[in-house]
Amino acid sequence: MTYHTNTILTVMVFALLLFNSCASRKDVIYFQKNQSVLDSAFSVDYVKIKPMDRLRINVTGPDEAAIAPFRVNMTQGGGGGAANMILYTVEHDGSVILPYLGAVQVAGRTRLQAIGLIREELKRYVNDPVVDIRIENFRVTMLGDAGSQVMDFSDNDRPTILDAIAMSGDLKITAKRNDILVIREEGGRRHSYRLDIRDADIMNSPAYYLAQNDVIYVEPNTTGIQGNRRPWYLSLGMTVVGAALTIYSLFNL
């Protein structure tokens, strides 16, 4: 085989490999831009309670007899044990109706702020009450090229877009990293945010910290779309042809 023929075969092999390649380095590396943000001061946007949230509120204290009127218990399984399993729904006006305390305004407050508020209200009646609150309906929906699933963040006061991506198993290599869409419901309106995870400045975005019922959509990049449109037998054929050309070239140098 002539040198000219070998050169042509080599070029063809590299062309096939390039055609099948997923993405370049600059398309997939996280936080490659504005890295100074990674070493800067920041403030945490803690989750705020919203109307229609479902709260698990547990009240305990050293004097169980004094605390009892403020607890709503549900006996389970007929075994005589009681557990505070009732979920309280936040009303449209932002209040939650609690035993004896009545309406307590919790919307717009963080979980810890709401705990402090209810605890202060209880102190009028009992000593040293202990209050715990969980937002039981904190769900985020992930769609697209990061897998499709509904994620539960009920035990996280500050979930971020990075937490959601990690829980999904990370973005696929074919995912479009510079245009991640976050759809959020706020004050009776929907808002959309576009995030570029290759840019560390994503941490300053209003959508970096997640909120209840956020929807995250990760679009496939051009390579991913083309790969899905290309018949499987074509991809297999290109791989076989590329391998054959490589072997043929090696044995005929």
C-alpha positions as CSV (number, residue, x, y, z in Angstrom):
1,M,0.0,0.0,0.0
2,T,1.3,3.4,-0.9
3,Y,2.0,6.2,1.5
4,H,-0.7,8.3,-0.1
5,T,-3.3,5.5,0.5
6,N,-2.2,5.1,4.1
7,T,-2.7,8.9,4.6
8,I,-6.2,8.8,3.2
9,L,-7.2,5.8,5.4
10,T,-5.8,7.6,8.5
11,V,-7.7,10.7,7.7
12,M,-10.9,8.7,7.2
13,V,-10.5,6.9,10.5
14,F,-10.0,10.2,12.4
15,A,-12.9,11.7,10.5
16,L,-15.2,8.9,11.7
17,L,-13.9,9.2,15.3
18,L,-14.5,12.9,15.2
19,F,-18.0,12.4,13.8
20,N,-18.8,10.0,16.6
21,S,-17.2,12.1,19.4
22,C,-19.6,13.6,21.9
23,A,-18.3,17.0,22.9
24,S,-15.1,19.0,23.2
25,R,-13.5,19.8,26.6
26,K,-14.9,23.4,26.7
27,D,-18.4,22.0,26.3
28,V,-18.4,19.8,29.3
29,I,-16.1,21.1,32.1
30,Y,-18.0,22.7,35.0
31,F,-17.1,26.1,36.4
32,Q,-14.4,26.9,33.8
33,K,-15.5,30.5,33.6
34,N,-15.4,33.2,36.4
35,Q,-13.7,30.9,38.9
36,S,-13.1,33.8,41.2
37,V,-16.8,33.3,42.3
38,L,-15.7,30.0,43.9
39,D,-13.6,31.9,46.4
40,S,-16.0,34.8,47.1
41,A,-18.4,35.7,50.0
42,F,-22.0,34.6,49.5
43,S,-25.3,34.5,51.3
44,V,-27.6,31.5,51.5
45,D,-31.1,31.7,50.2
46,Y,-32.9,29.3,52.6
47,V,-36.1,27.7,51.6
48,K,-39.2,29.8,52.4
49,I,-42.5,28.4,53.4
50,K,-45.3,29.0,50.8
51,P,-49.1,28.8,50.7
52,M,-50.3,25.3,50.1
53,D,-47.1,23.8,51.6
54,R,-47.8,20.8,53.8
55,L,-45.9,21.0,57.1
56,R,-45.1,18.3,59.6
57,I,-45.1,20.1,62.9
58,N,-44.0,18.2,66.0
59,V,-44.2,19.7,69.4
60,T,-42.5,18.2,72.5
61,G,-41.3,19.3,75.8
62,P,-40.1,18.3,79.3
63,D,-43.7,18.5,80.6
64,E,-45.7,16.2,78.4
65,A,-49.0,16.9,80.2
66,A,-48.6,20.6,79.5
67,I,-47.6,20.0,75.9
68,A,-50.4,17.5,75.1
69,P,-53.1,20.1,74.3
70,F,-50.9,21.5,71.5
71,R,-50.3,18.2,69.8
72,V,-52.5,16.5,67.3
73,N,-51.8,12.8,67.7
74,M,-52.9,9.9,65.5
75,T,-52.7,6.4,67.0
76,Q,-51.4,3.9,64.5
77,G,-52.1,0.2,64.2
78,G,-54.1,0.0,67.4
79,G,-51.0,-0.6,69.5
80,G,-51.7,2.3,71.8
81,G,-48.7,4.3,70.6
82,A,-49.2,7.9,69.4
83,A,-47.2,9.8,66.9
84,N,-47.6,13.4,65.7
85,M,-48.1,12.4,62.0
86,I,-50.6,15.1,61.1
87,L,-49.6,17.3,58.2
88,Y,-50.8,21.0,58.3
89,T,-51.6,22.8,55.1
90,V,-50.5,26.4,54.8
91,E,-53.6,28.5,53.9
92,H,-53.7,30.9,51.0
93,D,-53.3,33.8,53.4
94,G,-50.0,32.2,54.6
95,S,-51.2,31.0,57.9
96,V,-51.3,27.5,59.5
97,I,-54.0,26.6,61.9
98,L,-52.6,25.0,65.1
99,P,-54.3,23.5,68.1
100,Y,-55.2,26.2,70.7
101,L,-52.8,28.7,69.0
102,G,-55.1,29.3,66.0
103,A,-53.7,30.9,62.9
104,V,-50.0,31.5,62.8
105,Q,-48.4,33.3,59.9
106,V,-45.6,31.2,58.5
107,A,-45.5,31.9,54.8
108,G,-42.4,33.8,53.7
109,R,-40.4,32.5,56.6
110,T,-37.7,29.9,56.6
111,R,-38.2,26.7,58.5
112,L,-36.1,27.9,61.4
113,Q,-37.9,31.2,61.5
114,A,-41.2,29.4,61.7
115,I,-39.9,27.2,64.4
116,G,-38.9,30.2,66.4
117,L,-42.3,31.9,65.9
118,I,-44.3,28.9,67.0
119,R,-42.0,28.3,69.9
120,E,-42.5,31.9,71.2
121,E,-46.3,31.5,70.9
122,L,-46.2,28.2,72.9
123,K,-44.1,29.8,75.6
124,R,-47.2,31.7,76.7
125,Y,-48.7,28.4,77.8
126,V,-45.8,26.0,78.5
127,N,-42.2,26.0,79.6
128,D,-39.3,25.1,77.2
129,P,-41.3,23.8,74.3
130,V,-39.4,22.0,71.5
131,V,-40.7,22.5,68.0
132,D,-39.7,20.8,64.8
133,I,-41.0,21.5,61.3
134,R,-40.5,19.8,57.9
135,I,-41.8,20.9,54.5
136,E,-43.1,17.5,53.4
137,N,-44.1,18.5,49.9
138,F,-40.7,19.9,48.8
139,R,-40.4,18.3,45.4
140,V,-38.3,19.2,42.3
141,T,-38.8,17.6,38.9
142,M,-35.8,16.8,36.7
143,L,-36.4,16.2,33.0
144,G,-34.3,15.8,29.9
145,D,-30.7,14.7,29.4
146,A,-30.0,14.2,33.1
147,G,-32.7,11.5,33.6
148,S,-36.3,12.1,34.5
149,Q,-37.3,11.9,38.2
150,V,-39.0,13.7,41.0
151,M,-36.6,14.5,43.9
152,D,-37.5,14.9,47.5
153,F,-35.7,17.7,49.4
154,S,-37.9,17.7,52.5
155,D,-34.8,17.4,54.8
156,N,-32.7,20.1,53.0
157,D,-33.0,23.8,54.0
158,R,-30.8,24.9,51.1
159,P,-31.0,22.6,48.1
160,T,-29.2,23.8,45.0
161,I,-29.2,23.0,41.3
162,L,-26.0,21.1,41.9
163,D,-27.8,18.9,44.5
164,A,-30.4,18.1,41.9
165,I,-27.8,17.3,39.2
166,A,-25.9,15.1,41.6
167,M,-29.1,13.2,42.7
168,S,-29.9,12.6,39.0
169,G,-26.5,10.9,38.6
170,D,-24.9,13.9,36.9
171,L,-25.5,15.3,33.4
172,K,-25.0,13.0,30.5
173,I,-22.1,13.7,28.2
174,T,-24.6,14.7,25.6
175,A,-26.4,17.2,27.8
176,K,-26.4,20.9,26.9
177,R,-24.6,22.5,29.9
178,N,-24.9,26.1,28.9
179,D,-28.7,26.3,28.8
180,I,-30.3,24.5,31.7
181,L,-33.8,25.7,32.1
182,V,-35.4,26.2,35.6
183,I,-39.1,26.9,35.7
184,R,-40.4,28.3,39.0
185,E,-43.8,29.4,40.4
186,E,-43.7,32.6,42.4
187,G,-46.6,34.7,43.5
188,G,-49.1,33.3,41.0
189,R,-46.7,33.6,38.1
190,R,-44.2,31.4,36.3
191,H,-40.7,32.5,35.9
192,S,-37.9,30.9,33.8
193,Y,-34.2,31.0,34.3
194,R,-31.4,29.8,32.0
195,L,-28.2,28.5,33.7
196,D,-24.8,27.8,32.3
197,I,-23.1,25.3,34.6
198,R,-19.8,25.9,32.8
199,D,-19.8,29.3,34.4
200,A,-19.1,29.6,38.2
201,D,-21.3,32.7,38.2
202,I,-24.3,30.2,38.2
203,M,-23.9,30.4,42.0
204,N,-25.2,34.0,41.9
205,S,-28.3,33.1,39.9
206,P,-31.7,33.4,41.6
207,A,-32.3,29.8,40.5
208,Y,-29.1,28.4,42.0
209,Y,-31.0,27.6,45.2
210,L,-34.1,25.6,44.4
211,A,-37.7,26.2,45.5
212,Q,-40.7,24.0,46.0
213,N,-42.1,22.5,42.7
214,D,-39.2,23.8,40.5
215,V,-38.9,22.1,37.2
216,I,-35.4,21.5,35.7
217,Y,-35.1,20.7,32.0
218,V,-31.7,19.7,30.6
219,E,-31.7,19.9,26.8
220,P,-29.5,17.5,24.8
221,N,-26.8,19.1,22.7
222,T,-26.5,18.8,18.9
223,T,-24.5,15.6,19.2
224,G,-27.0,14.0,21.4
225,I,-29.9,14.9,19.1
226,Q,-28.0,13.7,16.0
227,G,-27.1,10.5,17.9
228,N,-30.7,9.8,18.7
229,R,-31.8,10.5,15.1
230,R,-29.1,8.3,13.5
231,P,-30.2,4.7,13.1
232,W,-28.4,2.3,15.4
233,Y,-27.1,0.2,12.5
234,L,-25.5,3.3,11.0
235,S,-23.5,4.0,14.2
236,L,-22.6,0.4,14.4
237,G,-21.5,0.3,10.8
238,M,-19.4,3.4,11.2
239,T,-17.7,1.8,14.2
240,V,-17.0,-1.4,12.3
241,V,-15.7,0.4,9.2
242,G,-13.4,2.6,11.4
243,A,-12.0,-0.4,13.2
244,A,-11.5,-2.3,9.9
245,L,-9.8,0.6,8.3
246,T,-7.5,1.0,11.3
247,I,-6.5,-2.7,11.2
248,Y,-6.1,-2.7,7.4
249,S,-3.8,0.3,7.7
250,L,-1.7,-1.2,10.4
251,F,-1.1,-4.5,8.5
252,N,-0.3,-2.8,5.2
253,L,2.2,-0.1,6.3
